[in-house]
């Protein structure tokens, strides 16, 4: 799912390994809440990242800083 999402919304950027960890956490949280990760949710997540962080590298760096 992570690769498909990346190719759809961020195909112009290189893929970063942090994407797999972010998606793993997202899937785990949604599954524990018995919620589905829908195409609309994936689109909204991509839009938030694009508007708030500009690109995936900035998002990954912000996540890294938040977890310190």
Backbone torsions as a table, in degrees:
resi	resn	phi	psi	omega
1	UNK	NA	-38.1	-178.5
2	UNK	-62.0	-43.5	-179.6
3	UNK	-66.6	-41.5	178.8
4	UNK	-61.8	-45.3	179.1
5	UNK	-61.8	-45.7	179.0
6	UNK	-60.4	-46.7	-178.4
7	UNK	-64.9	-30.2	-179.1
8	UNK	-78.1	-41.8	-172.1
9	UNK	-108.7	-20.8	-175.8
10	UNK	-134.1	34.7	-176.0
11	UNK	-61.2	-20.3	-178.9
12	UNK	-83.9	-3.7	179.6
13	UNK	-114.0	153.5	173.2
14	UNK	-70.1	150.8	-179.9
15	UNK	-83.0	138.2	-179.0
16	UNK	-111.8	142.7	-176.5
17	UNK	-59.0	-28.1	-179.1
18	UNK	-62.5	-25.5	179.1
19	UNK	-57.3	-39.0	-178.8
20	UNK	-67.7	-37.9	178.2
21	UNK	-70.6	-38.5	178.4
22	UNK	-63.8	-45.3	179.1
23	UNK	-66.7	-36.6	178.2
24	UNK	-61.2	-45.2	177.8
25	UNK	-64.1	-43.2	179.6
26	UNK	-60.4	-47.2	-179.3
27	UNK	-63.7	-42.6	-179.9
28	UNK	-61.5	-45.0	-179.4
29	UNK	-65.7	-42.5	-179.8
30	UNK	-69.3	-39.0	178.2
31	UNK	-65.2	-39.9	179.8
32	UNK	-67.2	-27.6	176.6
33	UNK	-89.7	3.0	-178.6
34	UNK	58.0	40.9	177.0
35	UNK	-114.6	152.8	179.7
36	UNK	-100.2	145.2	172.8
37	UNK	-88.3	97.3	-175.2
38	UNK	-85.6	163.0	174.8
39	UNK	-57.4	-36.5	178.6
40	UNK	-64.7	-41.7	177.6
41	UNK	-63.5	-42.0	178.4
42	UNK	-61.2	-41.6	178.3
43	UNK	-63.7	-43.2	180.0
44	UNK	-65.1	-40.3	177.7
45	UNK	-62.1	-44.0	178.2
46	UNK	-62.3	-41.9	179.6
47	UNK	-64.1	-41.1	177.7
48	UNK	-62.9	-45.0	179.6
49	UNK	-62.9	-43.8	-178.7
50	UNK	-65.7	-35.0	-177.9
51	UNK	-86.4	-32.1	-177.3
52	UNK	-93.6	-34.5	-172.8
53	UNK	-117.0	-6.5	179.0
54	UNK	75.7	-47.3	179.9
55	UNK	-151.5	173.7	-177.5
56	UNK	-67.7	-33.6	179.6
57	UNK	-62.6	-43.4	178.2
58	UNK	-64.9	-41.0	178.2
59	UNK	-62.3	-45.9	179.9
60	UNK	-61.7	-41.7	179.4
61	UNK	-65.4	-39.8	178.0
62	UNK	-65.4	-40.2	176.4
63	UNK	-63.3	-41.6	179.3
64	UNK	-61.1	-45.4	179.2
65	UNK	-64.5	-38.0	-178.9
66	UNK	-66.6	-29.8	-177.8
67	UNK	-88.2	-0.7	178.3
68	UNK	-80.0	NA	NA
